[in-house]
Amino acid sequence: MCLAVPCRVVSLQRDYFTAEVDVLGNIKKVSVVLLPDVEVGSWVLVHAGQAITMVSDEEANASLEVWEELLREQGQL
């Protein structure tokens, strides 16, 4: 089983197949080589530094609500 976190793409460097993504206020650089149609503003699921699929706003927000609830319960948010 793997866990993938929804992230919003905030910038792209297509020549390097990378993007900067925002996840819960943290900016990370990830590979987008598997997602040639990704755009700034898209939601992607990221696992191990790799954007693996795009998701809708609704899917991303539902998942983030669960992540935020888990983090609050652990005292990390």
N, C-alpha and C positions, 0 to 999 in steps of 0.2 A: 504494500500500500504506500502511496505517496501523498503528500499534502502539497497543494498548490495555493498560493495566495493571490487574490485579485489585486492588480496594480493598474493605475492610470498612466498612460504614456505621456510624458511631459516634453520630451525632445527626442529627435531621431538623428542618427549618423548613419545614413544608408550605405555610405561607402565602406563602413566597418561592420555593417549588420548589427548595430547596437542601438539601444535606446536608454534614456534615463526614465525611470518610472517612480511614481509616488505610491508608497504603501504606508498607510496610517501615518502620514507626515514625514516619512523617511524617504530620501532620494537614493536610488540604487541604479547601477548600470547593469543591463542585462543583454543577452544575445537575442536578436529577433530574426535570426537566419531562417527559422521555420515559418515565419509569418510575413511574407513579402507584401501583403496588402495592409499591414498595420499603419495607422496614422496617429499623429498627435491627438490626444483626447480619447483614443481607444482604450478599452479595458482589456487587459490580458491576464491570463493565469501564468504565474511564474513558479517554476520548480527548479531548484539547484542552479539558479542563474540563467535559466533559459525560459523565454516566453514560449509556452507550448500551445496556447489556443487563445482566440479572442472570445470574450463573453459580452452579453448585453449589460446595459446599465442596471437593469433589474436583478440579474444574476449576481453581478458584482456587489451591489448594495446589500442583498440578502446575505451573501457570504461574509461581507465585512461586519454586518451586525452580529453574526455568530462569533467571529474572531474577537470583536470588541468585548462581547459578553464574557468570553473565556478569559481574556486579558484582565478585565475588571475583577473577576472572581479570583484570579491569581495575584491581584494587587499590583499588576504591572501597567495599569492604565488609569 
